[in-house]
Amino acid sequence: MSVPASGDRRRELAGRLAAVRERLDAAARAAGRDPSEVALLTVTKFFPASDAVLLHELGCDRFGESREQEASAKIAEFRASVAEPVEWHMIGRVQRNKARAVSRWAHTVHSVDSLRLVHAFEKGVRAALDDGEREAPLRALLQVSLDGDRERGGVVAEDLPALADAVGASEVLELGGLMGVPPLGWEPERAFEQLHGLHARLLEDHPAAVELSAGMSGDLEHAVRWGSTCVRVGTAVLGYRPLA
C-alpha cells in the first residue's frame, strides 16, 4: 500500500478528526454535559511523527503512546518540527525498568497499577527533575481492573484506596484520577457504570483526582454518558494501524 502524500493525508485526518469531534460534542450534549468537559486524547501509537505534526496543525495538543521506545523516537522527531509544547501521554502498560525513560517525556501516565510501579516512577521523576528533563510532577492515573483479572493490568477495587493514598502522598507524582477499559465480553455500559462508581468513591478521599480516562473509538458515547473526562481515540482519527 502506498503512503499518501502529506496533502492527501492532511485532508484525510481533518475529515476523520472533525467526525470524532462531532461525535464527542453530540455525546456530551446527550448526557447533559458541556462538550468542553471531555478532552480528546489522539492516540498516535504505530503511526509516524508526521501524522502527529499534521494533527497538531489541525488543533490537537494531546497525544497518546503505548511503547516507550517508539514514543521516545517519535517525540524527538516531532519536536524537530513543532516548537509549541504539547502533552504526551503514556497509555500502555509500563514495566518498572521503563519508568525512568517514560518519566523523561510523559505528561501523564494512564496505567499506574501497583505500589512497585509508583516507587519506580518516583525514582524516575526525581532523576528527570534533577537532570532538567522535566519541570513538573508526573500526573498519574490509576488503571482499574474491573473484572479483577490482574494479568491484563489494573489494580483491583479493594487495593485502589491504598494505591491512591501512595500517589497522593508523593512529592513528585500528582494523582489525576482513574483509567479503565471494558473487560473482554463486557457491555460498555456495565463497565463504565462500574468505573464511574469507583471514581465517585475515589473523589471522596481525593477530591482533586477529577480525571476519568475512559472510552475509545468504538465506545466513547457510553463512556461520556458515565462521566469520562478524556477519551482515547486512535482508529477513528488515524485509521487502521499500518502494517509492519
Phi, psi and chi 1 to 4 in degrees:
 res  aa     phi    psi   chi1   chi2   chi3   chi4
   1 MET       -  129.5 -178.1  175.6   66.5      -
   2 SER   -75.3  151.4   61.5      -      -      -
   3 VAL   -83.5  126.4  177.2      -      -      -
   4 PRO   -65.7  146.5   24.2  -33.0      -      -
   5 ALA   -60.8  155.0      -      -      -      -
   6 SER   -59.4  -35.5   60.1      -      -      -
   7 GLY   -65.1  -43.1      -      -      -      -
   8 ASP   -64.4  -42.7  -66.9  -19.3      -      -
   9 ARG   -65.8  -39.1 -178.5   58.9  168.0  162.0
  10 ARG   -62.5  -41.8 -168.6 -178.9 -163.0  -79.6
  11 ARG   -66.5  -38.5  -75.5 -172.5  -70.6  -86.0
  12 GLU   -63.1  -47.8  178.1 -171.9   -2.2      -
  13 LEU   -64.5  -39.6  -68.3  175.5      -      -
  14 ALA   -61.1  -42.8      -      -      -      -
  15 GLY   -66.2  -44.4      -      -      -      -
  16 ARG   -65.7  -41.8  -72.2  176.8  169.9  -85.8
  17 LEU   -64.9  -41.9 -176.8   59.9      -      -
  18 ALA   -61.9  -39.8      -      -      -      -
  19 ALA   -65.6  -40.6      -      -      -      -
  20 VAL   -67.2  -41.1  168.1      -      -      -
  21 ARG   -63.3  -36.8  -75.1  173.4  169.9  159.2
  22 GLU   -64.8  -41.6  -72.1  178.2    4.0      -
  23 ARG   -61.3  -44.1  -75.7  178.3   62.5 -168.4
  24 LEU   -63.5  -43.7  -88.4  178.9      -      -
  25 ASP   -60.5  -46.3 -174.8  -86.6      -      -
  26 ALA   -65.8  -40.0      -      -      -      -
  27 ALA   -64.0  -43.2      -      -      -      -
  28 ALA   -64.2  -45.1      -      -      -      -
  29 ARG   -65.7  -37.0  -65.3 -171.6 -172.7  -77.1
  30 ALA   -64.5  -28.8      -      -      -      -
  31 ALA   -90.0    3.9      -      -      -      -
  32 GLY    72.3   27.6      -      -      -      -
  33 ARG  -114.7  157.6  -59.2  176.8   61.6 -167.7
  34 ASP   -77.3  127.0 -173.2  -32.2      -      -
  35 PRO   -55.6  -26.2  -27.4   35.7      -      -
  36 SER   -68.0  -12.5   66.2      -      -      -
  37 GLU   -77.7  -11.4  -63.9  175.1    1.0      -
  38 VAL  -118.3  114.8 -171.3      -      -      -
  39 ALA   -88.3  147.9      -      -      -      -
  40 LEU   -99.6  118.2  171.9   62.3      -      -
  41 LEU  -101.1  110.1  177.5   62.8      -      -
  42 THR   -82.3  118.7  -47.7      -      -      -
  43 VAL   -90.4  110.6  178.2      -      -      -
  44 THR  -102.3    9.5   47.6      -      -      -
  45 LYS   -58.0  140.2   64.3  178.2 -176.7  179.7
  46 PHE    75.6   -4.0  -53.9  123.6      -      -
  47 PHE  -110.1  155.1  -72.7   87.8      -      -
  48 PRO   -73.5  162.4   27.4  -35.9      -      -
  49 ALA   -59.2  -30.9      -      -      -      -
  50 SER   -60.1  -33.4   57.8      -      -      -
  51 ASP   -67.8  -41.2  -81.7  -11.1      -      -
  52 ALA   -62.6  -38.1      -      -      -      -
  53 VAL   -62.9  -45.1  171.6      -      -      -
  54 LEU   -63.2  -41.9  -69.2  172.7      -      -
  55 LEU   -65.3  -35.9  -72.8  166.1      -      -
  56 HIS   -62.6  -41.0 -179.7  -97.7      -      -
  57 GLU   -62.2  -26.7  -66.9  173.0   -1.1      -
  58 LEU   -90.9    6.3  -66.0  167.2      -      -
  59 GLY   106.4    3.8      -      -      -      -
  60 CYS   -84.2  137.1  -64.4      -      -      -
  61 ASP  -133.7   12.8   58.8    4.9      -      -
  62 ARG  -133.3  128.0  -62.1  179.5 -178.3   89.3
  63 PHE  -130.7  141.9  -59.0   97.7      -      -
  64 GLY  -112.5  135.9      -      -      -      -
  65 GLU  -129.8  158.9  -68.1  -71.0  -34.7      -
  66 SER  -126.5   -7.0   65.1      -      -      -
  67 ARG  -130.8  126.2  -61.6 -172.5  -60.8 -178.4
  68 GLU   -59.8  -47.5 -164.5  -70.4  -43.6      -
  69 GLN   -62.4  -44.5 -172.4  171.5   -3.3      -
  70 GLU   -62.8  -42.8  176.4 -169.5   -9.4      -
  71 ALA   -64.1  -45.9      -      -      -      -
  72 SER   -58.8  -45.3  -69.8      -      -      -
  73 ALA   -66.8  -41.5      -      -      -      -
  74 LYS   -65.5  -42.5 -173.8  179.9  -60.5 -179.3
  75 ILE   -64.8  -40.0  -67.7  167.2      -      -
  76 ALA   -61.5  -42.2      -      -      -      -
  77 GLU   -67.2  -41.1 -174.3  178.0  -12.7      -
  78 PHE   -60.9  -44.7  177.4   89.1      -      -
  79 ARG   -67.6  -20.8  -71.9  174.3  175.7  167.5
  80 ALA   -71.1  -19.2      -      -      -      -
  81 SER  -109.4  -25.2  -60.4      -      -      -
  82 VAL  -123.7  121.8  177.6      -      -      -
  83 ALA   -88.3  -28.4      -      -      -      -
  84 GLU   -67.4  144.2  -66.3   85.6   -2.4      -
  85 PRO   -71.9  139.2   25.5  -33.5      -      -
  86 VAL  -131.6  168.4  -57.6      -      -      -
  87 GLU   -97.8  129.6  -66.7 -179.6    7.9      -
  88 TRP  -109.7  126.0  -69.1   94.9      -      -
  89 HIS  -113.6  136.6  -67.2 -135.4      -      -
  90 MET   -93.0  115.2  178.6   53.5  141.2      -
  91 ILE  -107.9  -10.4   62.6  172.5      -      -
  92 GLY   -92.1  169.6      -      -      -      -
  93 ARG   -64.5  144.2  -64.4 -174.0   71.8  179.6
  94 VAL  -119.4  125.4 -179.1      -      -      -
  95 GLN   -76.8  147.3  -64.7  176.3  -35.7      -
  96 ARG   -58.0  -33.6  -79.7  178.7  -66.3  147.7
  97 ASN   -74.5   -4.9   62.6   -2.2      -      -
  98 LYS  -102.3   -5.2  -62.5  -70.2 -174.3 -178.3
  99 ALA   -61.9  -38.5      -      -      -      -
 100 ARG   -61.2  -45.3  171.7   67.9 -178.8   89.2
 101 ALA   -67.5  -42.9      -      -      -      -
 102 VAL   -62.4  -34.9  172.3      -      -      -
 103 SER   -63.3  -18.8  -62.7      -      -      -
 104 ARG   -74.3  -28.7  -69.7 -162.6  -63.1 -100.7
 105 TRP  -125.1  -17.2   56.0  -97.5      -      -
 106 ALA   -81.4  130.4      -      -      -      -
 107 HIS   -77.3  -41.2  172.6  -82.2      -      -
 108 THR  -140.2  140.9  -59.2      -      -      -
 109 VAL  -113.7  125.7  174.3      -      -      -
 110 HIS   -93.9    0.8  -69.2 -126.4      -      -
 111 SER  -127.9   33.9   49.7      -      -      -
 112 VAL   -76.4  122.3  175.1      -      -      -
 113 ASP  -141.2   12.6   62.5   -1.3      -      -
 114 SER  -156.8  156.0   70.5      -      -      -
 115 LEU   -64.9  -35.3  -72.1  172.7      -      -
 116 ARG   -64.7  -37.0  -68.5 -163.0  -60.5  175.6
 117 LEU   -70.7  -36.4 -170.6   56.2      -      -
 118 VAL   -57.6  -47.4  168.0      -      -      -
 119 HIS   -65.0  -37.7  -61.2  -35.1      -      -
 120 ALA   -64.4  -41.0      -      -      -      -
 121 PHE   -69.1  -36.5  -89.5  119.7      -      -
 122 GLU   -59.4  -44.7  -75.4 -174.2  -52.9      -
 123 LYS   -63.3  -43.1  -69.0  175.2   61.6  176.1
 124 GLY   -65.7  -41.9      -      -      -      -
 125 VAL   -68.2  -41.9  173.5      -      -      -
 126 ARG   -59.1  -42.3  -74.7 -164.7  178.5   95.0
 127 ALA   -65.2  -41.9      -      -      -      -
 128 ALA   -65.3  -38.4      -      -      -      -
 129 LEU   -65.7  -44.2  -71.5  166.4      -      -
 130 ASP   -63.3  -34.8  -69.9  -16.8      -      -
 131 ASP   -87.4    0.1  -66.7  -17.4      -      -
 132 GLY    75.8   17.9      -      -      -      -
 133 GLU   -87.6  -12.2  -66.2  174.8  -49.9      -
 134 ARG  -150.0  160.6   65.8 -179.2  -56.6  122.5
 135 GLU  -119.5   -4.5  -61.6  177.0   -9.6      -
 136 ALA  -140.0  162.1      -      -      -      -
 137 PRO   -59.3  160.6  -24.4   34.7      -      -
 138 LEU   -87.5  129.1  175.0   68.3      -      -
 139 ARG   -82.6  127.7 -166.1  157.0  163.3  -92.3
 140 ALA  -118.0  128.4      -      -      -      -
 141 LEU  -106.6  137.8  -56.5 -175.0      -      -
 142 LEU   -88.9  121.6  -51.4 -176.2      -      -
 143 GLN   -82.4  126.7 -179.2  177.6   -8.7      -
 144 VAL  -101.9  136.0  180.0      -      -      -
 145 SER   -91.2  108.2  171.5      -      -      -
 146 LEU   -76.3  -24.5  -64.4  173.3      -      -
 147 ASP  -106.5    4.2   61.9   -3.4      -      -
 148 GLY    78.6    7.9      -      -      -      -
 149 ASP   -87.5  101.0 -174.3  -12.2      -      -
 150 ARG   -69.5  -19.9  -59.5  172.8 -168.9  -94.4
 151 GLU   -66.5  -26.8  -65.6  -59.2  -45.6      -
 152 ARG   -93.8    5.0  -70.6 -157.7  -65.3  -93.9
 153 GLY    93.6  151.8      -      -      -      -
 154 GLY   112.4  149.0      -      -      -      -
 155 VAL   -90.3  138.3   58.1      -      -      -
 156 VAL   -74.9  156.5  -64.5      -      -      -
 157 ALA   -55.8  -40.3      -      -      -      -
 158 GLU   -69.4  -21.5   54.8  -95.1   34.0      -
 159 ASP   -95.7   -3.9  -65.9  -21.3      -      -
 160 LEU   -63.3  -45.2 -176.1   57.6      -      -
 161 PRO   -58.4  -43.3  -26.7   37.0      -      -
 162 ALA   -65.9  -39.1      -      -      -      -
 163 LEU   -66.8  -41.9 -172.7   62.3      -      -
 164 ALA   -62.3  -41.4      -      -      -      -
 165 ASP   -63.2  -38.8  -71.0  -15.2      -      -
 166 ALA   -64.8  -44.6      -      -      -      -
 167 VAL   -68.3  -40.8  175.2      -      -      -
 168 GLY   -62.7  -28.5      -      -      -      -
 169 ALA   -86.0   -8.9      -      -      -      -
 170 SER   -73.4  145.3  175.5      -      -      -
 171 GLU   -85.1  -15.9  -63.8  179.4   -7.6      -
 172 VAL  -121.0   -0.2  -64.7      -      -      -
 173 LEU  -117.9  148.0  -57.5  178.7      -      -
 174 GLU  -119.6  123.1  174.6 -170.4  -21.1      -
 175 LEU   -75.2  110.6  179.2   59.8      -      -
 176 GLY   -90.2  -34.7      -      -      -      -
 177 GLY   153.1 -143.3      -      -      -      -
 178 LEU  -122.0  157.9  -61.5 -175.0      -      -
 179 MET  -132.9  143.3 -174.5  -86.9  -91.3      -
 180 GLY  -151.3  153.5      -      -      -      -
 181 VAL  -128.4  133.8  179.5      -      -      -
 182 PRO   -58.3  129.7  -25.5   35.6      -      -
 183 PRO   -61.3  157.1  -21.5   33.8      -      -
 184 LEU   -57.3  130.5  -65.2  174.9      -      -
 185 GLY    87.9   -7.8      -      -      -      -
 186 TRP   -85.6  145.8  -80.2   39.4      -      -
 187 GLU   -71.8  136.1  -69.6  -65.2  -32.7      -
 188 PRO   -55.4  -38.5  -25.7   34.8      -      -
 189 GLU   -58.5  -45.6  -78.5  -72.6  -44.7      -
 190 ARG   -62.1  -44.3  174.9 -169.3  174.8 -166.0
 191 ALA   -65.2  -47.5      -      -      -      -
 192 PHE   -74.1  -28.3  -66.2  133.0      -      -
 193 GLU   -64.9  -43.1  180.0 -179.8   10.1      -
 194 GLN   -65.2  -42.5 -177.0  171.4  -37.0      -
 195 LEU   -62.4  -40.6 -176.2   63.0      -      -
 196 HIS   -59.7  -41.6  172.1   80.1      -      -
 197 GLY   -64.8  -41.6      -      -      -      -
 198 LEU   -64.4  -38.2  -68.3  170.5      -      -
 199 HIS   -66.4  -40.8 -170.6 -139.9      -      -
 200 ALA   -59.2  -40.5      -      -      -      -
 201 ARG   -70.2  -36.9  -71.2 -162.7  -71.7  -84.0
 202 LEU   -60.9  -40.6  174.1   71.7      -      -
 203 LEU   -65.8  -22.5  -72.1  170.1      -      -
 204 GLU   -62.5  -37.9  -67.0  175.4    2.0      -
 205 ASP   -99.9  -22.3  -65.8  -36.4      -      -
 206 HIS  -133.0   75.5  -61.1  -83.4      -      -
 207 PRO   -64.5  -16.7   20.1  -31.9      -      -
 208 ALA   -85.6   -7.7      -      -      -      -
 209 ALA   -84.9   63.1      -      -      -      -
 210 VAL   -84.1  -11.4  -64.0      -      -      -
 211 GLU   -75.1  136.4 -172.2   82.0  -86.7      -
 212 LEU  -131.4  101.0 -176.4   59.5      -      -
 213 SER   -88.2  105.5  173.8      -      -      -
 214 ALA  -155.5  142.7      -      -      -      -
 215 GLY   101.3  136.2      -      -      -      -
 216 MET  -132.5 -163.9  -63.5 -176.9  -75.7      -
 217 SER   -54.5  -40.8  -66.8      -      -      -
 218 GLY   -90.9  -11.5      -      -      -      -
 219 ASP  -138.7   19.3   56.0   19.0      -      -
 220 LEU   -62.5  -32.2   64.9   85.8      -      -
 221 GLU   -62.2  -41.7  -74.0   83.2    2.2      -
 222 HIS   -63.1  -42.9  -59.7  -79.9      -      -
 223 ALA   -65.0  -42.0      -      -      -      -
 224 VAL   -64.2  -37.4  169.8      -      -      -
 225 ARG   -61.5  -29.7 -178.6  157.3   51.0 -111.5
 226 TRP  -103.8   25.7  -74.6  103.9      -      -
 227 GLY    97.0    8.6      -      -      -      -
 228 SER   -54.9  137.8  173.5      -      -      -
 229 THR  -109.3   -3.7   62.3      -      -      -
 230 CYS  -154.1  117.1  174.4      -      -      -
 231 VAL  -103.7  139.4  -64.0      -      -      -
 232 ARG  -104.3  102.8  -50.2  177.6  -56.7  -85.0
 233 VAL  -118.9  120.7  178.8      -      -      -
 234 GLY  -113.7  -68.6      -      -      -      -
 235 THR   -57.0  -42.6  -58.8      -      -      -
 236 ALA   -65.8  -22.9      -      -      -      -
 237 VAL   -98.0  -46.1  172.7      -      -      -
 238 LEU   -98.9  -11.7  -72.1  121.0      -      -
 239 GLY    89.2 -177.4      -      -      -      -
 240 TYR   -72.3  144.9  -70.9   98.7      -      -
 241 ARG   -62.2  144.7   72.7 -173.5 -167.7 -171.9
 242 PRO   -66.1  148.5   23.3  -32.0      -      -
 243 LEU   -72.1  146.0  -63.5  175.2      -      -
 244 ALA   -67.7      -      -      -      -      -
